Amino acid sequence: MTATAGQELDELCYLSAQSMLSLKVSDHFQVVKLLGEGSYGKVMLAVHRKRGTPMALKFFPRQSTSLTSFLREYNLSLSYCTHPSLTRALGIFFSTPSYYVFAQQAGLYGDLYSVIVSEAGVDEECVQRVMSQLSSAVMHLHSLGFVHRDIKPENIFLCDSSCRWVKLGDFGLARAIGTTVRAVWYDSPFCTPEVEPVKEAEKERQRRECEGIEEEMEDIWISVEPCIDSWALGVLVYCLLTGCFPWEESTHDDRGYVRYKEWFDQETEKEEKNSGSEWRPEEENDCYTIMKKKHRNNPPPSQFEGLSPLVMSLFRELLHPQPKLRGSPEELLSYLGGPWLMETEREEKRKAEEAEKEARKIREGSGVEGELVREGRGER
Ligand SMILES: Nc1ncnc2c1ncn2[C@@H]1O[C@H](COP(=O)(O)OP(=O)(O)OP(=O)(O)O)[C@@H](O)[C@H]1O
């Protein structure tokens, strides 16, 4: 019998648990600075005292972290993140009286979140460069049997200042494909629409609590599937192109999402109607012409203004409301190289970028707040 990816990872965790050392950080590393903090711990840039190797040390407070979840994240990063755009662990892991720690490749230029908020939308070429790296990294992870489950700008680290090389990190929520997990709702467009029932259940649980009803509610369980990552990649494309979110949360009471869903359903309906009609090559001779025509007949909701028919078609793949019909990250590859912004938008963006450069020179370092908010998830 061949072991599944999840069993293989469990085995690595058992084996590595035996060889965990207890170390004093300052004996082995010179800590340089804080790289970032998340809901589970902090990440420091450090240099190995003997070898001079720079690395990111990820500190997990022992009080709030189980050894299993620490070892799972470490071993997954060490043994499966063998793609240049996945953040790989460096084979160093230990404990201190207060923390579990492991070393990882360091992204020395911050994360994608900072780029998005400082530039109010990244230039199109850069967006495609980032997305081609990420789609191939995520496909690699999927091919080894794992789903990341937490793709967002804060978890994409930069290896240079112009996003020529990015790495997806933070594998704390990654699980083997097919694992059954308790569904958790979190308030973000990155949370897939299929977990909306959990939000409703949460409301009901709170209502019962207020009314003193003691009867326990059952948890909702879902299977971990690659389409969770497809959704996040779709939202990420939108964030990169526009500098904001397409909607606040993917639920039936969010106006932005409802408008998207209505547009999506109309597109699907039309497609179904036309599927039987005869192909007329003399009228519609390339895919892009067809897309442009559709764009005119059923314009996307206002939050997508300035985005091209091509990228709207990509959204229809990655942001498919039904998980089973959602496209795989591989779809992204066939959209690279084409226009993701309308011509007018591209021109405006170029002007805005120039103005921003000028303004930045004048401001000299004063902070700018974007509309995106850094997110953390209370689940692991
Ligand atoms: N390898 C790394 N190189 C550079 N920066 C990093 C690295 N790992 C983490 N960071 C920085 O630290 C921040 C927090 O790290 P990370 O997301 O791994 O922590 P977390 O506690 O698991 O976060 P979350 O709340 O998203 O679950 C990141 O947003 C990033 O800015």
The ligand as a Gaussian input file, in Angstrom:
#p B3LYP/6-31G(d) Opt

LIG

0 1
 N       10.681000      33.514000       5.285000
 C       10.329000      34.797000       5.452000
 N       11.030000      35.790000       4.874000
 C       10.661000      37.094000       5.031000
 N        9.627000      37.513000       5.757000
 C        8.889000      36.577000       6.359000
 C        9.190000      35.177000       6.246000
 N        8.284000      34.476000       6.953000
 C        7.450000      35.396000       7.469000
 N        7.800000      36.657000       7.132000
 C        7.126000      37.920000       7.541000
 O        6.477000      37.697000       8.774000
 C        5.053000      37.849000       8.655000
 C        4.351000      36.774000       9.499000
 O        4.799000      35.499000       9.075000
 P        3.815000      34.270000       8.882000
 O        2.712000      34.682000       7.973000
 O        4.607000      33.098000       8.464000
 O        3.308000      34.126000      10.366000
 P        1.952000      33.523000      10.917000
 O        1.922000      33.800000      12.371000
 O        1.846000      32.116000      10.479000
 O        0.899000      34.467000      10.159000
 P       -0.682000      34.315000       9.887000
 O       -1.311000      35.270000      10.818000
 O       -0.790000      34.758000       8.441000
 O       -1.033000      32.895000      10.032000
 C        4.774000      37.730000       7.165000
 O        3.626000      38.457000       6.788000
 C        6.039000      38.326000       6.550000
 O        5.947000      39.727000       6.508000

